[in-house]
Amino acid sequence: MIIWGTGAGGADLGQQSVQECPVCEKDRPFNLLLRYRYAHLYYLRWVTKRQYFLACEICQRGAELNVPETEKALGKDPVPFMTRNGWMFLLGAIVVAVLTFAALTGGR
Ligand SMILES: [Zn+2]
């Protein structure tokens, strides 16, 4: 049986600026928000879609941002490490299991 599916996550990356919100019609703090979707097969995960928004903290309205430019400005990837690189650990676990098996059976 193959276990697979999709999931979604998000993060509030903190306040970026205070500016007038066109919806609230007042000065509001604007936060950088990340939303992402991922697919998984067993415990292997990879990110299928990511979106950044600069959104009003009060009404959550805002504009979608350009992904490469936003990530360049951030200087780091805010998606959790295991979601981005979970497949590497599975690969590593398989390699360790094979090597352990070889070491245990190789002495006979
Ligand atoms: Zn607002």
Backbone and ligand atoms as CSV (ligand in chain L), in Angstrom:
chain,resi,resn,atom,element,x,y,z
A,1,MET,N,N,0.838,-1.200,0.000
A,1,MET,CA,C,0.000,0.000,0.000
A,1,MET,C,C,0.873,1.250,0.000
A,2,ILE,N,N,0.542,2.166,-0.840
A,2,ILE,CA,C,1.290,3.424,-0.912
A,2,ILE,C,C,0.535,4.493,-0.121
A,3,ILE,N,N,1.231,5.090,0.830
A,3,ILE,CA,C,0.625,6.169,1.620
A,3,ILE,C,C,1.110,7.492,1.055
A,4,TRP,N,N,0.151,8.280,0.583
A,4,TRP,CA,C,0.546,9.565,0.021
A,4,TRP,C,C,-0.540,10.584,0.313
A,5,GLY,N,N,-0.255,11.814,0.096
A,5,GLY,CA,C,-1.246,12.860,0.314
A,5,GLY,C,C,-0.621,14.227,0.192
A,6,THR,N,N,-1.406,15.206,0.562
A,6,THR,CA,C,-0.914,16.573,0.515
A,6,THR,C,C,-1.235,17.264,1.833
A,7,GLY,N,N,-0.561,18.336,2.084
A,7,GLY,CA,C,-0.819,19.110,3.287
A,7,GLY,C,C,-0.470,20.557,3.030
A,8,ALA,N,N,-0.765,21.355,4.031
A,8,ALA,CA,C,-0.490,22.778,3.880
A,8,ALA,C,C,0.068,23.315,5.188
A,9,GLY,N,N,0.834,24.362,5.069
A,9,GLY,CA,C,1.386,24.992,6.250
A,9,GLY,C,C,1.504,26.478,6.016
A,10,GLY,N,N,1.866,27.145,7.068
A,10,GLY,CA,C,2.032,28.588,6.914
A,10,GLY,C,C,2.833,29.139,8.062
A,11,ALA,N,N,3.272,30.352,7.901
A,11,ALA,CA,C,4.043,30.998,8.947
A,11,ALA,C,C,3.849,32.501,8.859
A,12,ASP,N,N,3.831,33.124,10.036
A,12,ASP,CA,C,3.828,34.577,10.117
A,12,ASP,C,C,5.273,34.990,10.331
A,13,LEU,N,N,5.829,35.675,9.359
A,13,LEU,CA,C,7.254,36.008,9.418
A,13,LEU,C,C,7.513,37.384,10.028
A,14,GLY,N,N,6.475,37.903,10.649
A,14,GLY,CA,C,6.688,39.113,11.427
A,14,GLY,C,C,6.324,40.395,10.719
A,15,GLN,N,N,6.243,41.438,11.521
A,15,GLN,CA,C,5.847,42.744,10.992
A,15,GLN,C,C,6.933,43.336,10.115
A,16,GLN,N,N,6.521,43.841,8.966
A,16,GLN,CA,C,7.464,44.424,8.014
A,16,GLN,C,C,7.407,45.946,8.023
A,17,SER,N,N,6.207,46.470,8.155
A,17,SER,CA,C,6.064,47.917,8.073
A,17,SER,C,C,4.706,48.321,8.623
A,18,VAL,N,N,4.538,49.601,8.849
A,18,VAL,CA,C,3.231,50.162,9.187
A,18,VAL,C,C,2.834,51.035,8.009
A,19,GLN,N,N,1.688,50.737,7.432
A,19,GLN,CA,C,1.224,51.524,6.294
A,19,GLN,C,C,-0.292,51.596,6.303
A,20,GLU,N,N,-0.818,52.465,5.512
A,20,GLU,CA,C,-2.262,52.624,5.491
A,20,GLU,C,C,-2.886,51.435,4.775
A,21,CYS,N,N,-3.827,50.782,5.459
A,21,CYS,CA,C,-4.530,49.651,4.869
A,21,CYS,C,C,-5.743,50.185,4.093
A,22,PRO,N,N,-5.861,49.824,2.811
A,22,PRO,CA,C,-6.991,50.326,2.013
A,22,PRO,C,C,-8.333,49.749,2.463
A,23,VAL,N,N,-8.306,48.629,3.179
A,23,VAL,CA,C,-9.555,48.019,3.655
A,23,VAL,C,C,-9.976,48.643,4.984
A,24,CYS,N,N,-9.034,48.711,5.936
A,24,CYS,CA,C,-9.329,49.307,7.239
A,24,CYS,C,C,-9.405,50.837,7.166
A,25,GLU,N,N,-8.754,51.403,6.165
A,25,GLU,CA,C,-8.645,52.859,6.018
A,25,GLU,C,C,-7.967,53.501,7.228
A,26,LYS,N,N,-6.991,52.777,7.780
A,26,LYS,CA,C,-6.197,53.282,8.899
A,26,LYS,C,C,-4.780,52.752,8.756
A,27,ASP,N,N,-3.845,53.362,9.497
A,27,ASP,CA,C,-2.488,52.826,9.531
A,27,ASP,C,C,-2.492,51.520,10.314
A,28,ARG,N,N,-1.971,50.474,9.683
A,28,ARG,CA,C,-1.964,49.148,10.300
A,28,ARG,C,C,-0.587,48.514,10.164
A,29,PRO,N,N,-0.237,47.652,11.112
A,29,PRO,CA,C,0.982,46.876,10.910
A,29,PRO,C,C,0.753,45.836,9.797
A,30,PHE,N,N,1.700,45.727,8.901
A,30,PHE,CA,C,1.624,44.733,7.828
A,30,PHE,C,C,2.658,43.644,8.090
A,31,ASN,N,N,2.180,42.401,8.084
A,31,ASN,CA,C,3.051,41.263,8.347
A,31,ASN,C,C,3.326,40.489,7.065
A,32,LEU,N,N,4.492,39.902,7.032
A,32,LEU,CA,C,4.844,39.016,5.921
A,32,LEU,C,C,4.347,37.610,6.263
A,33,LEU,N,N,3.483,37.080,5.437
A,33,LEU,CA,C,2.892,35.761,5.677
A,33,LEU,C,C,3.342,34.792,4.586
A,34,LEU,N,N,3.589,33.589,5.013
A,34,LEU,CA,C,3.945,32.531,4.067
A,34,LEU,C,C,2.856,31.465,4.105
A,35,ARG,N,N,2.449,31.023,2.942
A,35,ARG,CA,C,1.585,29.853,2.840
A,35,ARG,C,C,2.238,28.874,1.881
A,36,TYR,N,N,2.212,27.617,2.244
A,36,TYR,CA,C,2.775,26.639,1.322
A,36,TYR,C,C,1.962,25.352,1.344
A,37,ARG,N,N,2.053,24.626,0.266
A,37,ARG,CA,C,1.447,23.314,0.170
A,37,ARG,C,C,2.563,22.320,-0.088
A,38,TYR,N,N,2.372,21.125,0.443
A,38,TYR,CA,C,3.377,20.095,0.175
A,38,TYR,C,C,2.664,18.784,-0.139
A,39,ALA,N,N,3.379,17.954,-0.825
A,39,ALA,CA,C,2.910,16.601,-1.089
A,39,ALA,C,C,3.806,15.651,-0.316
A,40,HIS,N,N,3.264,14.516,0.074
A,40,HIS,CA,C,4.123,13.537,0.745
A,40,HIS,C,C,3.806,12.128,0.276
A,41,LEU,N,N,4.839,11.341,0.265
A,41,LEU,CA,C,4.758,9.921,-0.057
A,41,LEU,C,C,5.451,9.231,1.108
A,42,TYR,N,N,4.710,8.463,1.924
A,42,TYR,CA,C,5.200,7.990,3.215
A,42,TYR,C,C,5.660,9.218,4.004
A,43,TYR,N,N,6.958,9.270,4.369
A,43,TYR,CA,C,7.435,10.434,5.111
A,43,TYR,C,C,8.238,11.389,4.252
A,44,LEU,N,N,8.273,11.124,2.957
A,44,LEU,CA,C,8.971,12.039,2.063
A,44,LEU,C,C,8.070,13.220,1.778
A,45,ARG,N,N,8.577,14.383,2.019
A,45,ARG,CA,C,7.782,15.575,1.721
A,45,ARG,C,C,8.525,16.461,0.751
A,46,TRP,N,N,7.785,17.106,-0.085
A,46,TRP,CA,C,8.392,18.157,-0.901
A,46,TRP,C,C,7.355,19.254,-1.112
A,47,VAL,N,N,7.848,20.466,-1.199
A,47,VAL,CA,C,6.970,21.630,-1.312
A,47,VAL,C,C,6.509,21.758,-2.758
A,48,THR,N,N,5.193,21.868,-2.950
A,48,THR,CA,C,4.647,21.959,-4.310
A,48,THR,C,C,4.275,23.391,-4.669
A,49,LYS,N,N,3.976,24.190,-3.668
A,49,LYS,CA,C,3.573,25.563,-3.965
A,49,LYS,C,C,3.865,26.440,-2.769
A,50,ARG,N,N,4.382,27.630,-3.029
A,50,ARG,CA,C,4.556,28.570,-1.932
A,50,ARG,C,C,4.136,29.966,-2.379
A,51,GLN,N,N,3.547,30.666,-1.429
A,51,GLN,CA,C,3.071,32.029,-1.694
A,51,GLN,C,C,3.448,32.912,-0.510
A,52,TYR,N,N,3.832,34.119,-0.819
A,52,TYR,CA,C,4.096,35.112,0.222
A,52,TYR,C,C,3.098,36.246,0.072
A,53,PHE,N,N,2.645,36.734,1.216
A,53,PHE,CA,C,1.722,37.862,1.218
A,53,PHE,C,C,2.221,38.914,2.190
A,54,LEU,N,N,2.039,40.157,1.814
A,54,LEU,CA,C,2.202,41.246,2.777
A,54,LEU,C,C,0.780,41.654,3.135
A,55,ALA,N,N,0.368,41.319,4.364
A,55,ALA,CA,C,-1.036,41.460,4.714
A,55,ALA,C,C,-1.223,42.262,5.986
A,56,CYS,N,N,-2.321,43.003,6.011
A,56,CYS,CA,C,-2.722,43.766,7.176
A,56,CYS,C,C,-2.977,42.814,8.346
A,57,GLU,N,N,-2.410,43.152,9.514
A,57,GLU,CA,C,-2.537,42.280,10.674
A,57,GLU,C,C,-3.987,42.195,11.157
A,58,ILE,N,N,-4.767,43.231,10.917
A,58,ILE,CA,C,-6.129,43.289,11.441
A,58,ILE,C,C,-7.117,42.559,10.522
A,59,CYS,N,N,-7.099,42.892,9.228
A,59,CYS,CA,C,-8.109,42.325,8.333
A,59,CYS,C,C,-7.547,41.221,7.435
A,60,GLN,N,N,-6.235,40.996,7.511
A,60,GLN,CA,C,-5.582,39.918,6.751
A,60,GLN,C,C,-5.649,40.115,5.236
A,61,ARG,N,N,-5.987,41.304,4.816
A,61,ARG,CA,C,-5.984,41.571,3.373
A,61,ARG,C,C,-4.609,42.082,2.982
A,62,GLY,N,N,-4.231,41.767,1.777
A,62,GLY,CA,C,-2.949,42.268,1.326
A,62,GLY,C,C,-2.619,41.781,-0.050
A,63,ALA,N,N,-1.382,41.992,-0.430
A,63,ALA,CA,C,-0.956,41.678,-1.784
A,63,ALA,C,C,-0.033,40.468,-1.783
A,64,GLU,N,N,-0.148,39.668,-2.823
A,64,GLU,CA,C,0.762,38.546,-2.986
A,64,GLU,C,C,2.099,39.078,-3.501
A,65,LEU,N,N,3.174,38.506,-2.975
A,65,LEU,CA,C,4.503,38.996,-3.343
A,65,LEU,C,C,5.195,38.022,-4.282
A,66,ASN,N,N,6.172,38.546,-4.969
A,66,ASN,CA,C,6.999,37.741,-5.857
A,66,ASN,C,C,7.876,36.794,-5.018
A,67,VAL,N,N,7.795,35.487,-5.256
A,67,VAL,CA,C,8.471,34.503,-4.410
A,67,VAL,C,C,10.004,34.619,-4.451
A,68,PRO,N,N,10.637,34.592,-5.622
A,68,PRO,CA,C,12.119,34.681,-5.620
A,68,PRO,C,C,12.642,35.956,-4.968
A,69,GLU,N,N,11.974,37.081,-5.219
A,69,GLU,CA,C,12.427,38.349,-4.631
A,69,GLU,C,C,12.276,38.347,-3.120
A,70,THR,N,N,11.143,37.802,-2.633
A,70,THR,CA,C,10.896,37.769,-1.194
A,70,THR,C,C,11.911,36.872,-0.500
A,71,GLU,N,N,12.208,35.702,-1.096
A,71,GLU,CA,C,13.155,34.780,-0.464
A,71,GLU,C,C,14.569,35.331,-0.490
A,72,LYS,N,N,14.884,36.095,-1.530
A,72,LYS,CA,C,16.190,36.723,-1.601
A,72,LYS,C,C,16.328,37.746,-0.470
A,73,ALA,N,N,15.241,38.513,-0.237
A,73,ALA,CA,C,15.250,39.517,0.825
A,73,ALA,C,C,15.303,38.862,2.205
A,74,LEU,N,N,14.654,37.702,2.353
A,74,LEU,CA,C,14.645,36.995,3.633
A,74,LEU,C,C,16.015,36.424,3.954
A,75,GLY,N,N,16.684,35.922,2.939
A,75,GLY,CA,C,18.000,35.327,3.132
A,75,GLY,C,C,17.976,33.934,3.713
A,76,LYS,N,N,16.774,33.402,3.988
A,76,LYS,CA,C,16.667,32.029,4.486
A,76,LYS,C,C,15.331,31.459,4.043
A,77,ASP,N,N,15.221,30.153,4.102
A,77,ASP,CA,C,13.983,29.505,3.703
A,77,ASP,C,C,13.145,29.230,4.945
A,78,PRO,N,N,11.966,29.862,5.059
A,78,PRO,CA,C,11.167,29.710,6.277
A,78,PRO,C,C,10.378,28.409,6.354
A,79,VAL,N,N,10.345,27.622,5.272
A,79,VAL,CA,C,9.638,26.337,5.314
A,79,VAL,C,C,10.414,25.395,6.237
A,80,PRO,N,N,9.693,24.689,7.149
A,80,PRO,CA,C,10.406,23.806,8.081
A,80,PRO,C,C,11.354,22.843,7.363
A,81,PHE,N,N,12.513,22.668,7.970
A,81,PHE,CA,C,13.576,21.870,7.362
A,81,PHE,C,C,13.092,20.482,6.949
A,82,MET,N,N,12.329,19.819,7.815
A,82,MET,CA,C,11.901,18.447,7.521
A,82,MET,C,C,10.907,18.400,6.364
A,83,THR,N,N,10.146,19.471,6.169
A,83,THR,CA,C,9.216,19.498,5.043
A,83,THR,C,C,9.976,19.643,3.730
A,84,ARG,N,N,11.037,20.439,3.783
A,84,ARG,CA,C,11.831,20.612,2.570
A,84,ARG,C,C,12.699,19.398,2.296
A,85,ASN,N,N,13.293,18.839,3.385
A,85,ASN,CA,C,14.358,17.861,3.191
A,85,ASN,C,C,14.067,16.493,3.801
A,86,GLY,N,N,12.801,16.237,4.152
A,86,GLY,CA,C,12.440,14.965,4.770
A,86,GLY,C,C,12.869,13.762,3.950
A,87,TRP,N,N,12.785,13.883,2.629
A,87,TRP,CA,C,13.158,12.770,1.754
A,87,TRP,C,C,14.622,12.405,1.909
A,88,MET,N,N,15.468,13.380,2.272
A,88,MET,CA,C,16.900,13.092,2.444
A,88,MET,C,C,17.124,12.170,3.634
A,89,PHE,N,N,16.313,12.383,4.702
A,89,PHE,CA,C,16.471,11.557,5.884
A,89,PHE,C,C,16.036,10.130,5.606
A,90,LEU,N,N,14.978,9.977,4.812
A,90,LEU,CA,C,14.528,8.641,4.457
A,90,LEU,C,C,15.616,7.929,3.660
A,91,LEU,N,N,16.194,8.640,2.722
A,91,LEU,CA,C,17.278,8.079,1.913
A,91,LEU,C,C,18.447,7.693,2.821
A,92,GLY,N,N,18.790,8.578,3.769
A,92,GLY,CA,C,19.877,8.318,4.713
A,92,GLY,C,C,19.589,7.097,5.569
A,93,ALA,N,N,18.318,6.961,6.021
A,93,ALA,CA,C,17.924,5.829,6.858
A,93,ALA,C,C,18.049,4.526,6.084
A,94,ILE,N,N,17.696,4.551,4.806
A,94,ILE,CA,C,17.806,3.346,3.970
A,94,ILE,C,C,19.275,2.960,3.812
A,95,VAL,N,N,20.133,3.953,3.587
A,95,VAL,CA,C,21.568,3.682,3.424
A,95,VAL,C,C,22.133,3.067,4.705
A,96,VAL,N,N,21.766,3.650,5.872
A,96,VAL,CA,C,22.249,3.136,7.156
A,96,VAL,C,C,21.756,1.704,7.367
A,97,ALA,N,N,20.468,1.449,7.043
A,97,ALA,CA,C,19.897,0.114,7.220
A,97,ALA,C,C,20.623,-0.903,6.351
A,98,VAL,N,N,20.914,-0.532,5.120
A,98,VAL,CA,C,21.607,-1.441,4.194
A,98,VAL,C,C,23.019,-1.722,4.702
A,99,LEU,N,N,23.713,-0.664,5.154
A,99,LEU,CA,C,25.085,-0.827,5.644
A,99,LEU,C,C,25.105,-1.676,6.915
A,100,THR,N,N,24.119,-1.440,7.820
A,100,THR,CA,C,24.036,-2.212,9.058
A,100,THR,C,C,23.776,-3.678,8.738
A,101,PHE,N,N,22.874,-3.918,7.823
A,101,PHE,CA,C,22.540,-5.277,7.411
A,101,PHE,C,C,23.766,-5.971,6.822
A,102,ALA,N,N,24.486,-5.231,6.001
A,102,ALA,CA,C,25.701,-5.776,5.372
A,102,ALA,C,C,26.751,-6.092,6.421
A,103,ALA,N,N,26.889,-5.202,7.429
A,103,ALA,CA,C,27.878,-5.412,8.476
A,103,ALA,C,C,27.516,-6.614,9.347
A,104,LEU,N,N,26.217,-6.785,9.616
A,104,LEU,CA,C,25.759,-7.880,10.470
A,104,LEU,C,C,25.868,-9.222,9.783
A,105,THR,N,N,25.640,-9.242,8.491
A,105,THR,CA,C,25.609,-10.512,7.765
A,105,THR,C,C,26.945,-10.796,7.073
A,106,GLY,N,N,27.779,-9.778,6.966
A,106,GLY,CA,C,29.008,-9.920,6.198
A,106,GLY,C,C,30.073,-10.778,6.883
A,107,GLY,N,N,29.996,-10.939,8.228
A,107,GLY,CA,C,31.025,-11.658,8.967
A,107,GLY,C,C,30.922,-13.168,8.903
A,108,ARG,N,N,29.835,-13.706,8.332
A,108,ARG,CA,C,29.638,-15.161,8.342
A,108,ARG,C,C,30.472,-15.881,7.302
L,1,ZN,ZN,ZN,-6.694,46.124,7.199
